[in-house]
């Protein structure tokens, strides 16, 4: 069965609970020691699932950590919908949203490093998971703009903002950007959505 076919089949309640346990265990391991701390055997043990079961859900550590990133973004999106950004202009709301996301990642730098590293290393085999992360990030930014039906030009601006956010996140994780630089770059890129 292909990845797409597997993704199209809805999970039972028990399967979803198992998947959530796997994601939770992976996030905890990554939070303690980053990318290298996430070993499939240890994830299976921490999630109380068989190693074969883990591999049926996630064929590799990259797939797993990209799925963890999607899960983290899903949680962030839920939080942002409950407490939306308050700026007057779309660019202010987008910058506030992305800085809130950045601060959440800043609280768990090992987890952030693991997820971003997996996203960076992902090849075509994990394209469905990477695309899901991109769709969720785009949705978060579009929600912050307040646009119901963004035009092609507006979506292009959103993609540039998204790329900038990932880029500054990588620069910060590598020690090449300060918090002030991250904020300045995000605020500058966010101005594109006001055009």
Secondary structure as UniProt FT lines:
FT   HELIX           3..8
FT   HELIX           13..33
FT   HELIX           35..37
FT   HELIX           40..47
FT   HELIX           51..57
FT   HELIX           61..82
FT   HELIX           90..107
FT   HELIX           109..121
FT   HELIX           124..126
FT   HELIX           127..145
FT   HELIX           152..173
FT   TURN            174..175
FT   HELIX           179..190
FT   HELIX           191..194
//
